[in-house]
Amino acid sequence: MKEVEYRSQARILDMESYFVLRRLTIGAYPIFAALEMDLDIPDEVRKHPILRQLEISTIDLLIISNVSSFLVI
């Protein structure tokens, strides 16, 4: 797992690399899949570029919220 490897090396990622990695490790994709299970959404709708970007933006907000909770004094 890359996140563990980077932490063990005390490696600090640039912001874009951090977001790319964190999108995969925050656990949002399995939650989205579980929420969509009972919905009858066609694949062409689920895979539409606008919805994919909305999904990424939602995950990015989760990441920002998660990181900002550590920064509050």
N, CA, C and O atoms as a Tripos MOL2 file, in Angstrom:
@<TRIPOS>MOLECULE
protein
  292   291    73     0     0
PROTEIN
NO_CHARGES

@<TRIPOS>ATOM
      1 N           0.8410   -1.1700    0.0000 N.3       1 MET1
      2 CA          0.0000    0.0000    0.0000 C.3       1 MET1
      3 C           0.8930    1.2420    0.0000 C.2       1 MET1
      4 O           1.7590    1.4070    0.8590 O.2       1 MET1
      5 N           0.6620    2.0920   -0.9660 N.am      2 LYS2
      6 CA          1.5220    3.2690   -1.1560 C.3       2 LYS2
      7 C           1.4880    4.2230    0.0360 C.2       2 LYS2
      8 O           2.5170    4.7830    0.4120 O.2       2 LYS2
      9 N           0.3110    4.4090    0.6280 N.am      3 GLU3
     10 CA          0.2090    5.3460    1.7410 C.3       3 GLU3
     11 C           1.1070    4.9290    2.8980 C.2       3 GLU3
     12 O           1.7720    5.7720    3.5000 O.2       3 GLU3
     13 N           1.1310    3.6590    3.2090 N.am      4 VAL4
     14 CA          1.9800    3.1450    4.2910 C.3       4 VAL4
     15 C           3.4470    3.3140    3.9260 C.2       4 VAL4
     16 O           4.2610    3.7060    4.7610 O.2       4 VAL4
     17 N           3.7770    3.0190    2.6830 N.am      5 GLU5
     18 CA          5.1580    3.1580    2.2180 C.3       5 GLU5
     19 C           5.6330    4.6030    2.3460 C.2       5 GLU5
     20 O           6.7350    4.8600    2.8310 O.2       5 GLU5
     21 N           4.7940    5.5460    1.9090 N.am      6 TYR6
     22 CA          5.1670    6.9560    1.9780 C.3       6 TYR6
     23 C           5.3350    7.4180    3.4230 C.2       6 TYR6
     24 O           6.2580    8.1720    3.7330 O.2       6 TYR6
     25 N           4.4430    6.9660    4.3070 N.am      7 ARG7
     26 CA          4.5570    7.3600    5.7160 C.3       7 ARG7
     27 C           5.8080    6.7920    6.3550 C.2       7 ARG7
     28 O           6.4720    7.4750    7.1350 O.2       7 ARG7
     29 N           6.1380    5.5440    6.0330 N.am      8 SER8
     30 CA          7.3270    4.9310    6.6260 C.3       8 SER8
     31 C           8.6090    5.6140    6.1500 C.2       8 SER8
     32 O           9.6290    5.5830    6.8390 O.2       8 SER8
     33 N           8.5490    6.2280    4.9710 N.am      9 GLN9
     34 CA          9.7050    6.9420    4.4390 C.3       9 GLN9
     35 C           9.6710    8.4310    4.8040 C.2       9 GLN9
     36 O          10.5600    9.1930    4.4210 O.2       9 GLN9
     37 N           8.6340    8.8340    5.5500 N.am     10 ALA10
     38 CA          8.4160   10.2440    5.8980 C.3      10 ALA10
     39 C           8.3840   11.1070    4.6380 C.2      10 ALA10
     40 O           8.8430   12.2500    4.6360 O.2      10 ALA10
     41 N           7.8370   10.5400    3.5760 N.am     11 ARG11
     42 CA          7.7540   11.2390    2.2900 C.3      11 ARG11
     43 C           6.5470   12.1680    2.2890 C.2      11 ARG11
     44 O           5.4510   11.7710    2.6840 O.2      11 ARG11
     45 N           6.7480   13.3930    1.8500 N.am     12 ILE12
     46 CA          5.6790   14.3730    1.7680 C.3      12 ILE12
     47 C           5.3370   14.5630    0.2900 C.2      12 ILE12
     48 O           6.1910   14.9090   -0.5260 O.2      12 ILE12
     49 N           4.0720   14.3280   -0.0270 N.am     13 LEU13
     50 CA          3.6180   14.4480   -1.4090 C.3      13 LEU13
     51 C           3.2090   15.8790   -1.7310 C.2      13 LEU13
     52 O           2.8200   16.6390   -0.8440 O.2      13 LEU13
     53 N           3.2990   16.2420   -3.0170 N.am     14 ASP14
     54 CA          2.7300   17.5100   -3.4310 C.3      14 ASP14
     55 C           1.2030   17.3630   -3.3870 C.2      14 ASP14
     56 O           0.6920   16.2470   -3.2970 O.2      14 ASP14
     57 N           0.4890   18.4630   -3.4490 N.am     15 MET15
     58 CA         -0.9500   18.4440   -3.2450 C.3      15 MET15
     59 C          -1.6750   17.5490   -4.2580 C.2      15 MET15
     60 O          -2.5490   16.7740   -3.8680 O.2      15 MET15
     61 N          -1.3400   17.6350   -5.5170 N.am     16 GLU16
     62 CA         -2.0150   16.8230   -6.5330 C.3      16 GLU16
     63 C          -1.7850   15.3350   -6.2880 C.2      16 GLU16
     64 O          -2.7230   14.5430   -6.3640 O.2      16 GLU16
     65 N          -0.5580   14.9550   -5.9980 N.am     17 SER17
     66 CA         -0.2560   13.5490   -5.7190 C.3      17 SER17
     67 C          -0.9820   13.0600   -4.4700 C.2      17 SER17
     68 O          -1.4570   11.9260   -4.4180 O.2      17 SER17
     69 N          -1.0630   13.9300   -3.4680 N.am     18 TYR18
     70 CA         -1.7730   13.5710   -2.2420 C.3      18 TYR18
     71 C          -3.2460   13.3060   -2.5280 C.2      18 TYR18
     72 O          -3.8040   12.3130   -2.0620 O.2      18 TYR18
     73 N          -3.8780   14.1990   -3.3000 N.am     19 PHE19
     74 CA         -5.2950   14.0230   -3.6140 C.3      19 PHE19
     75 C          -5.5320   12.7640   -4.4460 C.2      19 PHE19
     76 O          -6.5010   12.0440   -4.2050 O.2      19 PHE19
     77 N          -4.6770   12.4930   -5.4060 N.am     20 VAL20
     78 CA         -4.8230   11.2780   -6.2240 C.3      20 VAL20
     79 C          -4.7620   10.0370   -5.3320 C.2      20 VAL20
     80 O          -5.5960    9.1400   -5.4560 O.2      20 VAL20
     81 N          -3.7890    9.9890   -4.4470 N.am     21 LEU21
     82 CA         -3.6560    8.8520   -3.5390 C.3      21 LEU21
     83 C          -4.8180    8.7820   -2.5610 C.2      21 LEU21
     84 O          -5.3950    7.7140   -2.3550 O.2      21 LEU21
     85 N          -5.1620    9.9030   -1.9630 N.am     22 ARG22
     86 CA         -6.1930    9.9210   -0.9200 C.3      22 ARG22
     87 C          -7.5730    9.5810   -1.4630 C.2      22 ARG22
     88 O          -8.3820    8.9830   -0.7540 O.2      22 ARG22
     89 N          -7.8570    9.9560   -2.7240 N.am     23 ARG23
     90 CA         -9.1470    9.5880   -3.3310 C.3      23 ARG23
     91 C          -9.3460    8.0830   -3.3190 C.2      23 ARG23
     92 O         -10.4680    7.5960   -3.1790 O.2      23 ARG23
     93 N          -8.2590    7.3560   -3.4650 N.am     24 LEU24
     94 CA         -8.3440    5.8950   -3.4950 C.3      24 LEU24
     95 C          -8.3830    5.2700   -2.1120 C.2      24 LEU24
     96 O          -8.8510    4.1420   -1.9590 O.2      24 LEU24
     97 N          -7.8950    5.9880   -1.0940 N.am     25 THR25
     98 CA         -7.7610    5.3890    0.2310 C.3      25 THR25
     99 C          -8.7740    5.8870    1.2580 C.2      25 THR25
    100 O          -8.8410    5.3500    2.3630 O.2      25 THR25
    101 N          -9.5570    6.8960    0.9130 N.am     26 ILE26
    102 CA        -10.4850    7.4530    1.8920 C.3      26 ILE26
    103 C         -11.7160    6.5650    2.0920 C.2      26 ILE26
    104 O         -12.4110    6.7020    3.0990 O.2      26 ILE26
    105 N         -11.9930    5.6700    1.1630 N.am     27 GLY27
    106 CA        -13.1000    4.7300    1.3350 C.3      27 GLY27
    107 C         -14.4240    5.2000    0.7620 C.2      27 GLY27
    108 O         -15.4580    4.5950    1.0460 O.2      27 GLY27
    109 N         -14.4270    6.2450   -0.0260 N.am     28 ALA28
    110 CA        -15.6790    6.7730   -0.5590 C.3      28 ALA28
    111 C         -16.2590    5.8990   -1.6690 C.2      28 ALA28
    112 O         -17.4780    5.7600   -1.7640 O.2      28 ALA28
    113 N         -15.4160    5.3140   -2.5010 N.am     29 TYR29
    114 CA        -15.9260    4.5240   -3.6220 C.3      29 TYR29
    115 C         -16.7770    3.3370   -3.1620 C.2      29 TYR29
    116 O         -17.8400    3.1110   -3.7410 O.2      29 TYR29
    117 N         -16.3640    2.5730   -2.1560 N.am     30 PRO30
    118 CA        -17.2440    1.4920   -1.6880 C.3      30 PRO30
    119 C         -18.5620    2.0040   -1.1010 C.2      30 PRO30
    120 O         -19.6020    1.3630   -1.2440 O.2      30 PRO30
    121 N         -18.5090    3.1490   -0.4490 N.am     31 ILE31
    122 CA        -19.7390    3.7220    0.1090 C.3      31 ILE31
    123 C         -20.6730    4.1510   -1.0100 C.2      31 ILE31
    124 O         -21.8770    3.9050   -0.9430 O.2      31 ILE31
    125 N         -20.1290    4.7870   -2.0330 N.am     32 PHE32
    126 CA        -20.9570    5.1790   -3.1830 C.3      32 PHE32
    127 C         -21.5940    3.9460   -3.8170 C.2      32 PHE32
    128 O         -22.7750    3.9650   -4.1620 O.2      32 PHE32
    129 N         -20.8230    2.8820   -3.9720 N.am     33 ALA33
    130 CA        -21.3500    1.6470   -4.5730 C.3      33 ALA33
    131 C         -22.4870    1.0810   -3.7270 C.2      33 ALA33
    132 O         -23.5010    0.6370   -4.2660 O.2      33 ALA33
    133 N         -22.3240    1.0940   -2.4200 N.am     34 ALA34
    134 CA        -23.3730    0.5800   -1.5350 C.3      34 ALA34
    135 C         -24.6310    1.4370   -1.6240 C.2      34 ALA34
    136 O         -25.7420    0.9080   -1.6260 O.2      34 ALA34
    137 N         -24.4660    2.7450   -1.6970 N.am     35 LEU35
    138 CA        -25.6170    3.6380   -1.7960 C.3      35 LEU35
    139 C         -26.3590    3.4730   -3.1190 C.2      35 LEU35
    140 O         -27.5750    3.6560   -3.1760 O.2      35 LEU35
    141 N         -25.6370    3.1300   -4.1800 N.am     36 GLU36
    142 CA        -26.2370    2.9920   -5.5040 C.3      36 GLU36
    143 C         -26.8600    1.6130   -5.7460 C.2      36 GLU36
    144 O         -27.5270    1.4100   -6.7610 O.2      36 GLU36
    145 N         -26.6510    0.6730   -4.8340 N.am     37 MET37
    146 CA        -27.1070   -0.7010   -5.0720 C.3      37 MET37
    147 C         -28.6070   -0.7990   -5.3170 C.2      37 MET37
    148 O         -29.0270   -1.5520   -6.1960 O.2      37 MET37
    149 N         -29.4070   -0.0820   -4.5890 N.am     38 ASP38
    150 CA        -30.8580   -0.1600   -4.7420 C.3      38 ASP38
    151 C         -31.4050    0.7620   -5.8250 C.2      38 ASP38
    152 O         -32.5980    0.7310   -6.1260 O.2      38 ASP38
    153 N         -30.5520    1.5640   -6.3990 N.am     39 LEU39
    154 CA        -30.9840    2.4850   -7.4460 C.3      39 LEU39
    155 C         -30.8120    1.8230   -8.8140 C.2      39 LEU39
    156 O         -29.8250    1.1300   -9.0600 O.2      39 LEU39
    157 N         -31.7550    2.0390   -9.6680 N.am     40 ASP40
    158 CA        -31.6800    1.4600  -11.0150 C.3      40 ASP40
    159 C         -31.1260    2.5130  -11.9750 C.2      40 ASP40
    160 O         -31.8550    3.0930  -12.7790 O.2      40 ASP40
    161 N         -29.8120    2.7410  -11.8670 N.am     41 ILE41
    162 CA        -29.1580    3.7600  -12.6850 C.3      41 ILE41
    163 C         -28.4190    3.0660  -13.8270 C.2      41 ILE41
    164 O         -27.5550    2.2250  -13.5790 O.2      41 ILE41
    165 N         -28.7450    3.4080  -15.0750 N.am     42 PRO42
    166 CA        -28.0500    2.7990  -16.2160 C.3      42 PRO42
    167 C         -26.5550    3.1380  -16.2030 C.2      42 PRO42
    168 O         -26.1530    4.2000  -15.7290 O.2      42 PRO42
    169 N         -25.7480    2.2240  -16.7270 N.am     43 ASP43
    170 CA        -24.2970    2.4340  -16.7540 C.3      43 ASP43
    171 C         -23.8960    3.7040  -17.4930 C.2      43 ASP43
    172 O         -22.9600    4.3890  -17.0810 O.2      43 ASP43
    173 N         -24.5960    4.0260  -18.5860 N.am     44 GLU44
    174 CA        -24.2150    5.2270  -19.3370 C.3      44 GLU44
    175 C         -24.4490    6.4930  -18.5180 C.2      44 GLU44
    176 O         -23.7830    7.5030  -18.7420 O.2      44 GLU44
    177 N         -25.3760    6.4520  -17.5830 N.am     45 VAL45
    178 CA        -25.5860    7.5930  -16.6880 C.3      45 VAL45
    179 C         -24.5220    7.5910  -15.5990 C.2      45 VAL45
    180 O         -23.9110    8.6230  -15.3220 O.2      45 VAL45
    181 N         -24.2980    6.4310  -14.9820 N.am     46 ARG46
    182 CA        -23.3070    6.3370  -13.9060 C.3      46 ARG46
    183 C         -21.9120    6.7170  -14.3720 C.2      46 ARG46
    184 O         -21.1330    7.2850  -13.6070 O.2      46 ARG46
    185 N         -21.5970    6.4100  -15.6110 N.am     47 LYS47
    186 CA        -20.2470    6.6700  -16.1320 C.3      47 LYS47
    187 C         -20.1460    7.9910  -16.8940 C.2      47 LYS47
    188 O         -19.1180    8.2660  -17.5140 O.2      47 LYS47
    189 N         -21.1880    8.8030  -16.8560 N.am     48 HIS48
    190 CA        -21.1740   10.0850  -17.5570 C.3      48 HIS48
    191 C         -20.0730   10.9640  -16.9640 C.2      48 HIS48
    192 O         -19.9120   11.0100  -15.7440 O.2      48 HIS48
    193 N         -19.3130   11.6630  -17.8120 N.am     49 PRO49
    194 CA        -18.1910   12.4880  -17.3230 C.3      49 PRO49
    195 C         -18.5850   13.5210  -16.2680 C.2      49 PRO49
    196 O         -17.8160   13.7840  -15.3430 O.2      49 PRO49
    197 N         -19.7570   14.0990  -16.3970 N.am     50 ILE50
    198 CA        -20.1720   15.0990  -15.4080 C.3      50 ILE50
    199 C         -20.3890   14.4450  -14.0510 C.2      50 ILE50
    200 O         -19.9950   15.0020  -13.0270 O.2      50 ILE50
    201 N         -21.0110   13.2740  -14.0310 N.am     51 LEU51
    202 CA        -21.2100   12.5750  -12.7620 C.3      51 LEU51
    203 C         -19.8970   12.0710  -12.1830 C.2      51 LEU51
    204 O         -19.7280   12.0610  -10.9640 O.2      51 LEU51
    205 N         -18.9720   11.6550  -13.0270 N.am     52 ARG52
    206 CA        -17.6530   11.2370  -12.5400 C.3      52 ARG52
    207 C         -16.9440   12.4140  -11.8930 C.2      52 ARG52
    208 O         -16.3120   12.2600  -10.8480 O.2      52 ARG52
    209 N         -17.0430   13.6040  -12.5110 N.am     53 GLN53
    210 CA        -16.4050   14.7910  -11.9290 C.3      53 GLN53
    211 C         -17.0830   15.1780  -10.6230 C.2      53 GLN53
    212 O         -16.4130   15.6040   -9.6830 O.2      53 GLN53
    213 N         -18.4020   15.0370  -10.5510 N.am     54 LEU54
    214 CA        -19.1210   15.3140   -9.3100 C.3      54 LEU54
    215 C         -18.6720   14.3580   -8.2070 C.2      54 LEU54
    216 O         -18.5160   14.7600   -7.0540 O.2      54 LEU54
    217 N         -18.4670   13.1030   -8.5660 N.am     55 GLU55
    218 CA        -17.9730   12.1150   -7.6010 C.3      55 GLU55
    219 C         -16.5890   12.5020   -7.0750 C.2      55 GLU55
    220 O         -16.3420   12.4580   -5.8700 O.2      55 GLU55
    221 N         -15.6980   12.8780   -7.9790 N.am     56 ILE56
    222 CA        -14.3500   13.2960   -7.5840 C.3      56 ILE56
    223 C         -14.4070   14.5470   -6.7090 C.2      56 ILE56
    224 O         -13.6900   14.6380   -5.7130 O.2      56 ILE56
    225 N         -15.2530   15.5080   -7.0730 N.am     57 SER57
    226 CA        -15.3740   16.7330   -6.2820 C.3      57 SER57
    227 C         -15.9140   16.4330   -4.8860 C.2      57 SER57
    228 O         -15.4770   17.0360   -3.9060 O.2      57 SER57
    229 N         -16.8620   15.5050   -4.7970 N.am     58 THR58
    230 CA        -17.4030   15.1130   -3.4970 C.3      58 THR58
    231 C         -16.3240   14.4750   -2.6370 C.2      58 THR58
    232 O         -16.2160   14.7740   -1.4480 O.2      58 THR58
    233 N         -15.5330   13.6050   -3.2290 N.am     59 ILE59
    234 CA        -14.4370   12.9680   -2.4950 C.3      59 ILE59
    235 C         -13.4070   14.0090   -2.0720 C.2      59 ILE59
    236 O         -12.8860   13.9460   -0.9580 O.2      59 ILE59
    237 N         -13.1110   14.9540   -2.9370 N.am     60 ASP60
    238 CA        -12.1630   16.0110   -2.5830 C.3      60 ASP60
    239 C         -12.6640   16.8250   -1.3880 C.2      60 ASP60
    240 O         -11.8710   17.2100   -0.5290 O.2      60 ASP60
    241 N         -13.9690   17.0890   -1.3270 N.am     61 LEU61
    242 CA        -14.5260   17.7950   -0.1750 C.3      61 LEU61
    243 C         -14.3830   16.9710    1.0940 C.2      61 LEU61
    244 O         -14.1120   17.5210    2.1620 O.2      61 LEU61
    245 N         -14.5590   15.6590    0.9920 N.am     62 LEU62
    246 CA        -14.3370   14.7940    2.1530 C.3      62 LEU62
    247 C         -12.8820   14.8670    2.6170 C.2      62 LEU62
    248 O         -12.6030   14.9210    3.8150 O.2      62 LEU62
    249 N         -11.9650   14.8670    1.6560 N.am     63 ILE63
    250 CA        -10.5380   14.9440    1.9810 C.3      63 ILE63
    251 C         -10.2220   16.2660    2.6750 C.2      63 ILE63
    252 O          -9.5450   16.2920    3.7020 O.2      63 ILE63
    253 N         -10.7210   17.3640    2.1000 N.am     64 ILE64
    254 CA        -10.4600   18.6840    2.6800 C.3      64 ILE64
    255 C         -11.0490   18.7650    4.0820 C.2      64 ILE64
    256 O         -10.4170   19.2940    4.9960 O.2      64 ILE64
    257 N         -12.2450   18.2480    4.2480 N.am     65 SER65
    258 CA        -12.8850   18.2530    5.5670 C.3      65 SER65
    259 C         -12.0800   17.4260    6.5630 C.2      65 SER65
    260 O         -11.9170   17.8200    7.7180 O.2      65 SER65
    261 N         -11.5830   16.2910    6.1160 N.am     66 ASN66
    262 CA        -10.8070   15.4130    6.9730 C.3      66 ASN66
    263 C          -9.5020   16.0780    7.3990 C.2      66 ASN66
    264 O          -9.1310   16.0260    8.5710 O.2      66 ASN66
    265 N          -8.8150   16.6950    6.4630 N.am     67 VAL67
    266 CA         -7.5340   17.3440    6.7610 C.3      67 VAL67
    267 C          -7.7600   18.5850    7.6150 C.2      67 VAL67
    268 O          -7.0020   18.8400    8.5500 O.2      67 VAL67
    269 N          -8.7970   19.3600    7.3000 N.am     68 SER68
    270 CA         -9.0270   20.6090    8.0460 C.3      68 SER68
    271 C          -9.3900   20.3620    9.4940 C.2      68 SER68
    272 O          -9.1770   21.2350   10.3360 O.2      68 SER68
    273 N          -9.9340   19.1940    9.8070 N.am     69 SER69
    274 CA        -10.2660   18.8940   11.2040 C.3      69 SER69
    275 C          -9.0090   18.8020   12.0720 C.2      69 SER69
    276 O          -9.0790   18.9900   13.2860 O.2      69 SER69
    277 N          -7.8690   18.5160   11.4580 N.am     70 PHE70
    278 CA         -6.6020   18.4620   12.1860 C.3      70 PHE70
    279 C          -5.9900   19.8420   12.3490 C.2      70 PHE70
    280 O          -5.1170   20.0380   13.1940 O.2      70 PHE70
    281 N          -6.4400   20.8010   11.5470 N.am     71 LEU71
    282 CA         -5.8360   22.1210   11.5520 C.3      71 LEU71
    283 C          -6.5380   23.1080   12.4730 C.2      71 LEU71
    284 O          -6.0270   24.2020   12.7160 O.2      71 LEU71
    285 N          -7.6910   22.7360   12.9800 N.am     72 VAL72
    286 CA         -8.4530   23.6390   13.8500 C.3      72 VAL72
    287 C          -7.7420   23.7580   15.1930 C.2      72 VAL72
    288 O          -7.3760   22.7570   15.8090 O.2      72 VAL72
    289 N          -7.5540   24.9870   15.6310 N.am     73 ILE73
    290 CA         -6.8510   25.2340   16.9030 C.3      73 ILE73
    291 C          -7.8560   25.5770   17.9750 C.2      73 ILE73
    292 O          -7.4770   25.8210   19.1200 O.2      73 ILE73
@<TRIPOS>BOND
     1     1     2 1
     2     2     3 1
     3     3     4 2
     4     3     5 am
     5     5     6 1
     6     6     7 1
     7     7     8 2
     8     7     9 am
     9     9    10 1
    10    10    11 1
    11    11    12 2
    12    11    13 am
    13    13    14 1
    14    14    15 1
    15    15    16 2
    16    15    17 am
    17    17    18 1
    18    18    19 1
    19    19    20 2
    20    19    21 am
    21    21    22 1
    22    22    23 1
    23    23    24 2
    24    23    25 am
    25    25    26 1
    26    26    27 1
    27    27    28 2
    28    27    29 am
    29    29    30 1
    30    30    31 1
    31    31    32 2
    32    31    33 am
    33    33    34 1
    34    34    35 1
    35    35    36 2
    36    35    37 am
    37    37    38 1
    38    38    39 1
    39    39    40 2
    40    39    41 am
    41    41    42 1
    42    42    43 1
    43    43    44 2
    44    43    45 am
    45    45    46 1
    46    46    47 1
    47    47    48 2
    48    47    49 am
    49    49    50 1
    50    50    51 1
    51    51    52 2
    52    51    53 am
    53    53    54 1
    54    54    55 1
    55    55    56 2
    56    55    57 am
    57    57    58 1
    58    58    59 1
    59    59    60 2
    60    59    61 am
    61    61    62 1
    62    62    63 1
    63    63    64 2
    64    63    65 am
    65    65    66 1
    66    66    67 1
    67    67    68 2
    68    67    69 am
    69    69    70 1
    70    70    71 1
    71    71    72 2
    72    71    73 am
    73    73    74 1
    74    74    75 1
    75    75    76 2
    76    75    77 am
    77    77    78 1
    78    78    79 1
    79    79    80 2
    80    79    81 am
    81    81    82 1
    82    82    83 1
    83    83    84 2
    84    83    85 am
    85    85    86 1
    86    86    87 1
    87    87    88 2
    88    87    89 am
    89    89    90 1
    90    90    91 1
    91    91    92 2
    92    91    93 am
    93    93    94 1
    94    94    95 1
    95    95    96 2
    96    95    97 am
    97    97    98 1
    98    98    99 1
    99    99   100 2
   100    99   101 am
   101   101   102 1
   102   102   103 1
   103   103   104 2
   104   103   105 am
   105   105   106 1
   106   106   107 1
   107   107   108 2
   108   107   109 am
   109   109   110 1
   110   110   111 1
   111   111   112 2
   112   111   113 am
   113   113   114 1
   114   114   115 1
   115   115   116 2
   116   115   117 am
   117   117   118 1
   118   118   119 1
   119   119   120 2
   120   119   121 am
   121   121   122 1
   122   122   123 1
   123   123   124 2
   124   123   125 am
   125   125   126 1
   126   126   127 1
   127   127   128 2
   128   127   129 am
   129   129   130 1
   130   130   131 1
   131   131   132 2
   132   131   133 am
   133   133   134 1
   134   134   135 1
   135   135   136 2
   136   135   137 am
   137   137   138 1
   138   138   139 1
   139   139   140 2
   140   139   141 am
   141   141   142 1
   142   142   143 1
   143   143   144 2
   144   143   145 am
   145   145   146 1
   146   146   147 1
   147   147   148 2
   148   147   149 am
   149   149   150 1
   150   150   151 1
   151   151   152 2
   152   151   153 am
   153   153   154 1
   154   154   155 1
   155   155   156 2
   156   155   157 am
   157   157   158 1
   158   158   159 1
   159   159   160 2
   160   159   161 am
   161   161   162 1
   162   162   163 1
   163   163   164 2
   164   163   165 am
   165   165   166 1
   166   166   167 1
   167   167   168 2
   168   167   169 am
   169   169   170 1
   170   170   171 1
   171   171   172 2
   172   171   173 am
   173   173   174 1
   174   174   175 1
   175   175   176 2
   176   175   177 am
   177   177   178 1
   178   178   179 1
   179   179   180 2
   180   179   181 am
   181   181   182 1
   182   182   183 1
   183   183   184 2
   184   183   185 am
   185   185   186 1
   186   186   187 1
   187   187   188 2
   188   187   189 am
   189   189   190 1
   190   190   191 1
   191   191   192 2
   192   191   193 am
   193   193   194 1
   194   194   195 1
   195   195   196 2
   196   195   197 am
   197   197   198 1
   198   198   199 1
   199   199   200 2
   200   199   201 am
   201   201   202 1
   202   202   203 1
   203   203   204 2
   204   203   205 am
   205   205   206 1
   206   206   207 1
   207   207   208 2
   208   207   209 am
   209   209   210 1
   210   210   211 1
   211   211   212 2
   212   211   213 am
   213   213   214 1
   214   214   215 1
   215   215   216 2
   216   215   217 am
   217   217   218 1
   218   218   219 1
   219   219   220 2
   220   219   221 am
   221   221   222 1
   222   222   223 1
   223   223   224 2
   224   223   225 am
   225   225   226 1
   226   226   227 1
   227   227   228 2
   228   227   229 am
   229   229   230 1
   230   230   231 1
   231   231   232 2
   232   231   233 am
   233   233   234 1
   234   234   235 1
   235   235   236 2
   236   235   237 am
   237   237   238 1
   238   238   239 1
   239   239   240 2
   240   239   241 am
   241   241   242 1
   242   242   243 1
   243   243   244 2
   244   243   245 am
   245   245   246 1
   246   246   247 1
   247   247   248 2
   248   247   249 am
   249   249   250 1
   250   250   251 1
   251   251   252 2
   252   251   253 am
   253   253   254 1
   254   254   255 1
   255   255   256 2
   256   255   257 am
   257   257   258 1
   258   258   259 1
   259   259   260 2
   260   259   261 am
   261   261   262 1
   262   262   263 1
   263   263   264 2
   264   263   265 am
   265   265   266 1
   266   266   267 1
   267   267   268 2
   268   267   269 am
   269   269   270 1
   270   270   271 1
   271   271   272 2
   272   271   273 am
   273   273   274 1
   274   274   275 1
   275   275   276 2
   276   275   277 am
   277   277   278 1
   278   278   279 1
   279   279   280 2
   280   279   281 am
   281   281   282 1
   282   282   283 1
   283   283   284 2
   284   283   285 am
   285   285   286 1
   286   286   287 1
   287   287   288 2
   288   287   289 am
   289   289   290 1
   290   290   291 1
   291   291   292 2
@<TRIPOS>SUBSTRUCTURE
     1 MET1         2 RESIDUE 1 A MET
     2 LYS2         6 RESIDUE 1 A LYS
     3 GLU3        10 RESIDUE 1 A GLU
     4 VAL4        14 RESIDUE 1 A VAL
     5 GLU5        18 RESIDUE 1 A GLU
     6 TYR6        22 RESIDUE 1 A TYR
     7 ARG7        26 RESIDUE 1 A ARG
     8 SER8        30 RESIDUE 1 A SER
     9 GLN9        34 RESIDUE 1 A GLN
    10 ALA10       38 RESIDUE 1 A ALA
    11 ARG11       42 RESIDUE 1 A ARG
    12 ILE12       46 RESIDUE 1 A ILE
    13 LEU13       50 RESIDUE 1 A LEU
    14 ASP14       54 RESIDUE 1 A ASP
    15 MET15       58 RESIDUE 1 A MET
    16 GLU16       62 RESIDUE 1 A GLU
    17 SER17       66 RESIDUE 1 A SER
    18 TYR18       70 RESIDUE 1 A TYR
    19 PHE19       74 RESIDUE 1 A PHE
    20 VAL20       78 RESIDUE 1 A VAL
    21 LEU21       82 RESIDUE 1 A LEU
    22 ARG22       86 RESIDUE 1 A ARG
    23 ARG23       90 RESIDUE 1 A ARG
    24 LEU24       94 RESIDUE 1 A LEU
    25 THR25       98 RESIDUE 1 A THR
    26 ILE26      102 RESIDUE 1 A ILE
    27 GLY27      106 RESIDUE 1 A GLY
    28 ALA28      110 RESIDUE 1 A ALA
    29 TYR29      114 RESIDUE 1 A TYR
    30 PRO30      118 RESIDUE 1 A PRO
    31 ILE31      122 RESIDUE 1 A ILE
    32 PHE32      126 RESIDUE 1 A PHE
    33 ALA33      130 RESIDUE 1 A ALA
    34 ALA34      134 RESIDUE 1 A ALA
    35 LEU35      138 RESIDUE 1 A LEU
    36 GLU36      142 RESIDUE 1 A GLU
    37 MET37      146 RESIDUE 1 A MET
    38 ASP38      150 RESIDUE 1 A ASP
    39 LEU39      154 RESIDUE 1 A LEU
    40 ASP40      158 RESIDUE 1 A ASP
    41 ILE41      162 RESIDUE 1 A ILE
    42 PRO42      166 RESIDUE 1 A PRO
    43 ASP43      170 RESIDUE 1 A ASP
    44 GLU44      174 RESIDUE 1 A GLU
    45 VAL45      178 RESIDUE 1 A VAL
    46 ARG46      182 RESIDUE 1 A ARG
    47 LYS47      186 RESIDUE 1 A LYS
    48 HIS48      190 RESIDUE 1 A HIS
    49 PRO49      194 RESIDUE 1 A PRO
    50 ILE50      198 RESIDUE 1 A ILE
    51 LEU51      202 RESIDUE 1 A LEU
    52 ARG52      206 RESIDUE 1 A ARG
    53 GLN53      210 RESIDUE 1 A GLN
    54 LEU54      214 RESIDUE 1 A LEU
    55 GLU55      218 RESIDUE 1 A GLU
    56 ILE56      222 RESIDUE 1 A ILE
    57 SER57      226 RESIDUE 1 A SER
    58 THR58      230 RESIDUE 1 A THR
    59 ILE59      234 RESIDUE 1 A ILE
    60 ASP60      238 RESIDUE 1 A ASP
    61 LEU61      242 RESIDUE 1 A LEU
    62 LEU62      246 RESIDUE 1 A LEU
    63 ILE63      250 RESIDUE 1 A ILE
    64 ILE64      254 RESIDUE 1 A ILE
    65 SER65      258 RESIDUE 1 A SER
    66 ASN66      262 RESIDUE 1 A ASN
    67 VAL67      266 RESIDUE 1 A VAL
    68 SER68      270 RESIDUE 1 A SER
    69 SER69      274 RESIDUE 1 A SER
    70 PHE70      278 RESIDUE 1 A PHE
    71 LEU71      282 RESIDUE 1 A LEU
    72 VAL72      286 RESIDUE 1 A VAL
    73 ILE73      290 RESIDUE 1 A ILE
